[in-house]
C-alpha cells in the first residue's frame, strides 16, 4: 500500500498497491503472459490453479486444462483444474491466471511523510522538472529511511516555494531523475536500495500514475543510478558499472519503451567498468551526451549522429574534487553544457563550455548541501539560458545557487 498527495491541488491520494508497467514493450526480459484465469460453474481460482466446476445430476466433471507459462517470462504454468465431485459433470476448468509483466511483490509501507510535521532525516536524492502546466520548477526528493518520495514547487507569480509534500511511498528510494515529456507532462524515475527502478508519469491537470516497476536490462540487474533526457525520452542507468540506454518507441509521450542497449564500456578508465554516478543531456541538435564518474574522474561520451547507436570514444573531463557523491548536467538553448559535481566535503564544482570547459570550485568545502541537481527549465521564472542549480541538506533544507552562495528556498 502507498499513500501520497495529488500534487498542486492538494487532494489526498487513495492508498494503493504497486502496478505492473503497462507501457513496456514486448521484449521485456523479466515478464510474460501465462494462461487465462478460468473455472467451470462453481469453480474458483487459487494461486494460479483452477478448480473444476460442479453441479447436480451426473458423473464427475473432467479436470481443467493447465495454463501455459508466460511467453519469455518466469511465470509458472497454471495447474490443471480438479474434477467436479457431484453427480452431474462440471465443465473443465481453464488454465492458470496471467503472469503479469514486471509485477513485483513489494512490502506494505505507509510513508512517514504523510504525517503532519514530517521532517526528512536521510534525504538521499534530488531531481527537478517543470510542473504539469510547464509554468514553474518542481523539485523531487527522497527520504530512504522513511520509504518516502516528496515534492515541492514554486509559484510562478510570486516565485515563492511551497513546502515539501508527500509524493507517495516507495521502499528505500536512493537515486532520482526526472524530465518533461513532449507534451510537457513530467516523468519521474527512482532507483531503490534493492537495485530496482520505478517510474511515475504525469497527466494533464496534475494527475499521476502509481509508482510502477520499470523493466531493467536483465533479470538479475542491480541498478545504482539513473539519468533521463526529455522529448523522445532517453533513460540511462548504471547496472553493475555499465551504462545502458532505453528510449521511447515513438514521439507519442505515452508510447512504450523499446529494449535496452549498452553504451560502450569505458576501458580507458580501467579494465573493469566502474561507472558510479550518471548524468545526461540532450543537445539542441538532439544528440545525446552522457557523463559518468569513474574513480572520481568525470568522463563524457557523445553520439556520433542524432539517434545513432554509434558513439565517440569516452574522454576524460578530469577529477574536480575529492570523492564525488553527486553529478548532474543541463544544457541551454545555445548548446552550452553545465556540469556540476558535489564532493563529500560539501564542495561544489562546476564546468561549463561557456567558461572554456575548466572545472571551477563554486562552493568551498563545508557547504550545507548533501545532494544536488542542475537544470535549464525554460519556465516562467527562469529563462531557457539560465541553468538553475538546486541542492538539499540531509534534512531536506532546499537551496538554490545564487552566484557563489547557497540561498535557502
Secondary structure, 3 states (H helix, E strand, C coil): CECCEECCCCEECCCECCECCCCECCCCCCCCCCCCCCCCCCCCEECCEECCCCECCCCCCCCCCCCCCCCCCCCCCCCCCCCCCCCECCCCCCCCCCCCCCCCCCCCCCCHHHCCCCCCCCEEEEEEEECCCCCCEEEEEEEHHHCEEEEEEECCCCCCECCCEEEEECCCEEEEEEEEECCCCEEEEEEECCCCEEEEEEECCCEECCCEECCCCCCCCCEEEEEEECECCEEEEEECCEEEEEEECCCCCCCCECCCEECCCCHHHCCCCCCCEEEEEECCCCCEEEEEEECCEEEEEEECCCCCCCECCCEECCCCCCCEEEEEEEECCCCCEEEEEEECCCCEEEEEHHHCCCCEEEECCCCCCCEEEEECCCCCCCCCCCCEEEEECCCCCEEEEECCEEEEC
